[in-house]
Amino acid sequence: MTLLNTTNLANTTPTSSPSPIAKTVSTRPLGAHMPCTDGVKSTLTSGVEIGCTAVQLFTNTPKQWSYHSFKPEVIEPFLEAQKTLQIPFLVSHDSYLINLASPNEEGMTKSRKAFRAELDRAEQLGLSWVVTHMGAHLGTGTDAAIDRLIESISLILADTDALGYKVGVALETTAGQGTGLGATFEELGRVLDGVGANPRLGVCLDTCHIFVAGYDFRTPETYQETWDKFEELIGRDRLKLIHANDAKMPFASRKDRHEHIGEGEIGEEGFRLLLNDPLLAHVPVIVETPDSEEMHRVNVARLRALSIT
């Protein structure tokens, strides 16, 4: 597989002007999920260092239950850094333990409390969205789980709407592993319809997840087919961000293993089609690829190059 030469790519200037469509697409916020190595503020500074104009972060250790809010000594430096660095798009990803469709009373109580805390922290930091997986039915069936998820989201949105929160909830497409919800556009659409119209509820599309779940987009024909389905069942207006990850595992394998851009089963052409689609030109893109310390800079540069070719 031939990959783009991304050596010093972030610092190069195109020798010719890109097309009008490419110019539009290349101005979108584009970045990575940044590791929180030295507090949440460090995600901003390290993101800017590798060329990010969008940053995703964890506001807490993702494999622990957490119900705390941030103290002023955390909030103020973050907001000051954001003001100085002027990163256009900031989001968080919630804890992997949260299951807003849990059939277990204790699990549901903990999940709702923890997710509310995720929204509290994101609101304190002025983030746009909290990305969340749609949970799992744990053997109780999809229909009942979707009803529980709709109830969870509706309650949390109503509660935070009353407080004037601006941060939104972005439901992420999933790969179809185990009993997880959200591997089909139909399931995602059912949840959106069940909650009802709310500007604080949107969708995060993960390219690896939809690919291994059975939605191809590697050719112009399959790309159009997949987005026609998305438009019919969800609507592009609900799409708030894209997780751009190549796939280590084959198409429709239902196995979630992220790969570096252009090095997996999706390949460069799928991302080129996505990044140069004028209907998606406004949608921020964030990578969640492996080896973040070494490779995020490379993957961000690859995406940026593909958006002008």
C-alpha positions in Angstrom: 0.0 0.0 0.0 1.4 3.4 -1.0 1.1 6.0 1.7 1.3 9.8 1.5 4.8 11.1 2.4 4.0 12.9 5.6 7.6 13.9 6.4 7.4 17.5 7.6 3.9 17.6 6.1 2.5 19.9 8.7 5.0 22.6 7.8 4.7 22.4 4.0 2.8 24.7 1.7 1.0 23.3 -1.4 2.6 24.3 -4.6 -0.8 25.0 -6.2 -4.1 26.2 -4.8 -6.5 23.4 -3.9 -9.9 23.3 -5.5 -12.7 25.4 -4.0 -14.2 22.3 -2.3 -10.9 21.3 -0.9 -10.3 24.8 0.4 -13.6 24.6 2.2 -12.9 21.2 3.7 -9.4 21.9 4.8 -10.5 24.7 7.1 -12.6 22.3 9.3 -11.4 21.7 12.9 -9.1 18.7 12.7 -7.1 17.1 15.5 -6.7 14.2 17.9 -7.7 12.7 21.2 -4.8 14.0 23.4 -3.4 12.1 26.4 -3.9 14.0 29.7 -0.2 13.7 30.8 -0.1 16.7 33.1 -3.7 17.8 33.8 -6.4 18.7 31.4 -4.6 21.9 30.4 -1.8 19.8 28.9 -4.1 18.3 26.3 -4.4 21.8 24.7 -0.8 22.7 24.7 0.3 19.3 23.4 -2.5 19.3 20.8 -1.4 22.7 19.4 2.2 21.4 19.2 1.2 18.7 16.7 -1.0 20.9 14.6 -4.5 20.3 16.2 -7.3 22.7 15.6 -9.6 20.2 17.5 -8.9 18.3 20.7 -10.7 15.5 22.4 -9.8 14.6 26.0 -10.8 12.6 29.1 -11.9 14.7 32.0 -11.3 11.7 34.3 -9.6 8.3 34.2 -11.7 6.4 31.7 -11.7 3.1 33.6 -12.8 4.5 36.9 -16.1 5.6 38.3 -16.0 9.4 39.0 -18.6 11.7 40.3 -16.5 14.9 41.0 -16.5 18.3 39.5 -13.4 20.4 38.8 -12.1 22.9 41.3 -11.2 26.5 40.2 -7.5 25.7 40.2 -8.2 23.3 37.4 -10.8 25.3 35.5 -9.1 28.7 35.3 -5.8 27.6 33.8 -7.7 25.5 31.2 -9.9 28.4 30.2 -7.0 30.7 30.1 -5.1 28.3 27.8 -8.1 28.0 25.6 -8.4 31.7 25.3 -4.7 32.0 24.4 -4.5 29.0 22.0 -7.9 29.6 20.5 -8.6 25.9 19.6 -11.9 26.1 17.7 -13.4 22.7 18.8 -13.0 20.9 22.2 -14.8 17.8 23.3 -14.5 15.1 25.9 -15.1 11.3 25.8 -16.8 9.8 28.8 -15.8 6.8 31.0 -15.8 3.4 29.4 -17.6 2.1 32.4 -20.8 4.1 31.8 -23.7 2.1 30.5 -26.8 4.3 30.2 -28.8 1.2 28.9 -27.9 -1.0 31.9 -30.6 -3.5 33.0 -29.1 -3.5 36.5 -30.4 -1.0 38.9 -27.1 -0.3 40.6 -25.3 -0.1 37.3 -27.8 2.3 35.9 -27.7 4.5 39.0 -23.9 4.7 38.9 -23.9 5.3 35.1 -26.4 8.1 35.2 -24.6 9.8 38.1 -21.2 9.4 36.5 -22.4 10.7 33.1 -24.0 13.7 34.8 -20.6 14.4 36.3 -19.1 14.1 32.8 -21.4 16.8 31.6 -20.7 18.9 34.7 -17.0 18.8 34.1 -17.4 19.5 30.3 -19.6 22.5 31.0 -17.0 23.9 33.5 -14.4 23.7 30.8 -16.6 25.1 28.1 -16.5 22.0 25.9 -18.9 21.6 23.0 -19.8 17.9 23.4 -19.3 14.8 25.5 -19.0 11.7 23.3 -20.5 8.6 24.8 -21.0 5.0 23.6 -24.7 3.9 23.6 -24.3 1.2 26.2 -25.0 -2.5 26.1 -28.1 -4.6 26.7 -26.1 -7.4 28.6 -28.4 -10.1 27.3 -31.8 -8.4 28.0 -32.5 -7.6 24.3 -32.0 -4.6 22.1 -35.5 -3.1 22.3 -35.6 -2.9 26.1 -32.1 -1.5 26.2 -33.0 1.2 23.7 -35.9 2.2 25.9 -33.7 2.5 28.9 -31.1 4.5 27.0 -33.8 6.9 25.7 -35.0 7.4 29.3 -31.4 8.0 30.6 -30.6 10.6 28.0 -34.0 12.3 28.3 -33.6 12.6 32.0 -30.1 13.9 31.9 -30.8 16.4 29.1 -33.9 17.7 30.9 -32.0 18.1 34.1 -29.1 20.0 32.5 -31.4 22.0 30.2 -33.0 23.4 33.3 -29.6 24.6 34.5 -28.8 26.3 31.1 -26.0 23.9 30.1 -24.6 24.3 26.6 -22.5 21.2 26.3 -24.2 18.5 24.2 -24.3 14.7 24.2 -22.9 13.0 21.1 -23.9 9.4 20.7 -21.0 7.4 19.0 -21.5 4.7 16.4 -20.2 1.4 17.6 -18.5 -1.7 16.1 -21.1 -4.3 17.0 -19.1 -6.2 19.5 -20.9 -8.2 22.2 -24.2 -6.8 23.3 -23.4 -3.2 22.5 -25.9 -0.8 21.0 -25.4 1.6 18.1 -23.8 -0.6 15.5 -26.6 0.2 13.0 -27.9 3.5 11.8 -31.4 2.1 12.6 -30.6 1.7 16.3 -29.1 5.2 16.5 -32.0 6.7 14.7 -34.5 5.0 17.1 -32.7 6.6 20.1 -32.7 10.1 18.5 -36.3 9.8 17.6 -37.2 8.5 21.1 -35.5 11.4 22.8 -36.9 13.9 20.4 -35.6 17.1 19.0 -33.0 18.7 21.2 -30.1 20.8 19.9 -27.9 19.3 22.6 -28.2 15.8 21.2 -26.1 14.7 18.3 -24.0 12.0 16.7 -20.3 11.1 16.5 -19.5 8.8 13.6 -16.4 6.6 14.0 -15.1 5.4 10.7 -13.5 2.3 12.0 -16.7 1.3 13.9 -19.1 1.8 11.0 -16.7 0.0 8.6 -16.4 -3.2 10.8 -20.1 -3.0 11.5 -20.8 -3.4 7.8 -20.9 0.1 6.2 -18.4 0.4 3.4 -17.2 3.8 2.1 -14.0 2.9 0.2 -15.4 3.6 -3.3 -17.6 6.5 -4.6 -20.4 4.0 -5.0 -20.3 2.5 -1.5 -19.6 5.9 0.0 -22.8 7.3 -1.6 -24.8 4.2 -0.5 -23.6 4.5 3.1 -24.3 8.2 3.4 -27.7 7.8 1.7 -28.6 5.4 4.6 -27.2 7.8 7.2 -29.2 10.6 5.8 -32.4 8.5 5.6 -32.2 7.1 9.2 -30.3 9.8 11.1 -29.7 13.0 9.0 -26.4 14.8 8.4 -27.7 17.7 10.5 -27.3 15.4 13.6 -23.7 14.7 12.8 -21.5 16.8 15.2 -18.1 15.2 14.8 -16.2 12.4 13.1 -13.7 10.0 14.7 -11.3 9.2 11.8 -9.7 5.9 12.5 -8.5 3.3 10.0 -9.5 -0.3 10.8 -7.0 -3.1 11.6 -9.8 -5.8 11.2 -11.7 -6.7 8.0 -14.9 -5.2 6.7 -18.0 -6.3 8.7 -15.9 -8.2 11.2 -17.5 -6.5 14.2 -14.1 -6.2 15.8 -13.0 -2.8 17.0 -9.2 -2.3 16.4 -8.1 1.1 15.3 -5.2 1.5 12.8 -3.2 4.5 11.5 -4.7 6.4 8.7 -4.1 4.7 5.3 -2.5 1.6 6.9 -5.6 -0.4 7.6 -8.5 -2.0 5.8 -10.2 1.3 4.9 -7.2 2.9 3.2 -6.5 6.4 2.0 -9.4 6.5 -0.6 -12.1 6.2 2.0 -10.7 9.1 4.0 -10.2 11.1 0.8 -13.8 10.8 -0.1 -14.9 11.7 3.4 -12.6 14.7 3.8 -13.5 16.2 0.4 -17.3 15.7 0.7 -18.7 19.3 0.6 -21.8 18.1 2.6 -19.4 17.3 5.5 -17.1 20.3 5.2 -18.2 21.8 8.5 -17.9 18.6 10.6 -14.8 18.5 12.9 -12.5 15.4 12.6 -10.6 13.8 15.4 -8.2 10.8 15.3 -8.1 8.1 18.0 -5.3 6.1 16.5 -2.7 4.0 18.4 0.7 5.2 19.6 -0.6 8.7 20.4 2.8 10.0 21.6 4.5 9.1 18.3 1.8 8.9 15.7 -0.9 11.5 16.3 1.2 14.2 14.6 1.6 11.9 11.6 -2.1 10.9 11.4 -3.3 14.5 11.7 -0.9 15.5 8.9 -2.1 12.6 6.7 -5.7 13.7 7.1 -4.9 17.2 6.4 -3.1 16.2 3.2 -5.9 14.0 2.1 -8.3 16.9 2.5 -6.5 18.9 -0.2 -5.9 16.1 -2.8 
